[in-house]
Amino acid sequence: MNPITEGSLDVTWMHGTRSKRHAPEPPIQVHRYAEHTVILRQSKSVNYEAPFLYLLFGNDRALLLDTGATAEPDLFPLRATVDGLIAEWLDKHPREGYELVVAHTHAHHDHVAADAQFADRPATTVVAVDVDSVRSFFGFGDGWPDEIVTFDLGGRLLEVLGSPGHHQAAITVYDPWTGILLTGDTVLPGRLFVFDFAAYLATLDRLVSFAATRTVSHVLGCHVEMKRRPGRSYPLGATYQPHERAPQLTAGDLKAIRDATASVAGRPGLHRFDDFVIVNEPGKRDLRKLLIRAKVHRFLASARLI
């Protein structure tokens, strides 16, 4: 396998259907970013979270990062899709005993729901989602979360960083082959839920410092919730996002998110910026505002008023 320096994000992502009268999207969109790198997106017709999942191939094993928001294989056939992609890759790169590792950016339900689909798959390791299991599997020592560890797919050496703040077991994965930094829900164009501010800001400081010493082609999280119009977001629970912005961010955006986060220290609540919304240690009132906006959006959508 030769290193890949460039891939394509020239893709129109599925963004949901306007109403039940329209034909639903396929449950999973598959985008072959490059020969050894696949990006999948769950359809909003299946679950409004519509997370992005990542499948990276190495010489000895593949890594599936996250399993989406829906457990049922008849609604969300992730195992069948991944099996097909691996079979396709092995047709071009035949070898025996090829392994699959199923790991997670963090343990929230919309990133782990389909884990059970892989429970009986041969030559497969499903990494448990608690922080001790994550640290043990990837080889983090007492330096968690400050240390950087490597994970070898076989000729494709990933770098893994602990990234608590949104979730205590969150990780970020850097792929030197493509230059992609995979940030889960820690950094994305949408609502950045900060549940431990000190840990989150420290994570962003580490990521900015890390990115400054690497070639970062794209910063890719697991959701898109912002519109193309700066400062505008889709509400929580939106199942139709026809004007969503592209998912990829840059190393410069990473710095902007770090600086914006620092600027809201000591100020809990929602803080809107052009490409993201910081939800800083939200209280019941903040969450109630998000839920009310979601209910109003659903009502207007059902009445065909938006």
C-alpha positions, 0 to 999 in steps of 0.5 A: 500500500502506498501513502495517499496524499489526496482524496476527494470531498467533492460529494453531495451528502444526503441531507434528509427528505422533506416529508414522508410523501417523498421517497426516503434516502438509502439508509447509508451513503457510501463515499470512497474518499480514496482507495483505502479510505471510506466515509459513510453517512447515516441517513436522516430518514433513519435517524436525525443524528445522521452521523458520519462514520469512517472506514480506514484500510491497512495491510493487516486490518481495517478500522471502523470508527463509530457504528451510528445511531440505529441498532436494527440491521433491517433499518440500518444495515451497517454490518452488511455495508461494511462487509461488502466494502471489505470484500470489495477491498480484498478483491483488489488487495487479497490476503488471508486473515484480514481483521476488523477493529470497531472503535468509537470517537466516544460512547454516546448512543448515536456513535455506538448503537450498531455495535451489536451487529458486529458482535459475532463477526469473525476476526473482529474486535469491538472496543468497549466504550468505557474510558478504561477499556479505551485507554487499555486497547490503544495503549494509553498509559498514565499520561492520558489524556496528554500523551499521543499513542499510535495504532498500526493498521499494517503499513498505516500508522494512525495517531490517537489522542485522548480528547475528553470534555464532550465525553470522558472517553472521547478520542481523536484520530489522525491519519498521516496517509490522508492528513485527516484529523477525525474529531468525533463530536469534539470539533464539528460544524454544529453544536459543540456540547461542552460538559467539562469546560476545563477538560474541553479547553485543554483538549482543544489546546492539545489539538491545536498544538498537534495540528501545528506539527502535522499536515492536516488536510481536513478536520472531520467530525461526525455531524453537520448542524450548521447552514451555509449561511454563517451563524445559522444552525438547524435545530436539534432533531431536524430531519431535513437539512437542504442547505447544510454546510460542508462537513470539513473544517480546517486547522484554522477552524480548529484554532478559531474554535479553541479561541472562541471556547476560551472567550466563553470561560465562566459563561455557561449556555449557548454561544453562536459563532459563524461555523459552530455553536458552543453549548457551554456546560448547559443547564436545564434552561439551556436544554429546554431552549434547544428542545422548544426550538426543536418542537417548533421546527417539527410543527412547522415542518409537519405543516409544510411551513418551512 
